[in-house]
Amino acid sequence: MSRKHPIISITGSSGAGTTSVKKTFEQIFFRERVNAVYIEGDAFHRYDRAEMRTQMATEAERGNKHFSHFSPETNLFEELERAFRDYGETGTAVTRHYVHDAEESALHGTPPGTFTDWERLPENSDLLFYEGLHGAVVTDKVNVARYADLKIGVVPVINLEWIQKLHRDRSARGYSTEAVTDTILRRMPDYIHYICPQFTETDINFQRVPTVDTSNPFIARWIPTPDESMVVIRFKNPRGIDFPYLLSMLPHSWMSRANSIVCPGAKLDLAMQLILTPLIMQLIERKRSLK
């Protein structure tokens, strides 16, 4: 952790809603005039799209049916840890971009499914913002979590996560239900061993819970809407959190435990604004006090 060069990491699996959370942070940064630099989690995948397909086929031939983007074997955990450590020490680090589609390809001049060259982040930033799969990962070789000053977990309950992935992959990528189901099954061991444990490391978790029947996510015709959901907000250390204020500002919310608030799903953005803005400004004020 660094007082001079703070780091915020957002961790959640694919389809969990981390991109929406990133937009909320960007709104806070813009409003509060915070100059943030960004690291994308998929920039630290070990293989590009074609290489990953080749590796998956090779592993399948070896009998490994659980080769996924969640594991140490398919990610550059050491390089990610080094980027966090370097930023905390110097205010800059080396990263790259993974090019997802034609629009990003036109922007970066690199074919879809490949990486840009490694480059150094701009200097003189206020903080580093990470969004991806492994912002709080801890293994026997690396400890990324220890370098982040504020760690946020974004995770829907598992059936809702599956529904979101099924709908996204079928509509945006043209996959069949069977193909997406195979992907879910293939990723499950790594999800259990490398994704779930991170939510013990995070400082605050936002977990969306549907209030409609999702008992069979593989036949769900639509994704539960925010109005059909509640959000459970868990604070790892509730000391200093003004719960009465949050309850008064979030209509129809309540405390389910001494460190947890439940609020309507449609109030997720407001809840994040109320909770995260003071925490971000504390990091910035602590940084500026050193100058």
Buried (B, 14 or more C-beta within 10 A) or exposed (E): EBEBBBBBBBBBBBBBBBEEBBEBBBBBBEEEEBEBBBBBBBBBBBBBBEBBEEBBEEBEEEEEEBBBBBBBBBBBBBBBBBBBBBBBEBBBBBBBBBBEEEEBBEEBEBEBBBBBEEEEBEEEBBBBBBBBBBBBBBBEEBBBBBBBBBBBBBBBBBBBBBBBBBBBBBEEEEBEEEEBBEBBEBBBBBBEBBBEBBBEBBBBBBBBBBEEEBEEBEEBEEBBEBEBBBBBBBBBEBEEBEBEEBBEBBEEBEBEEEBBBBBBBBBBBBBBBBBBBEBBEBBBEBBEEEE
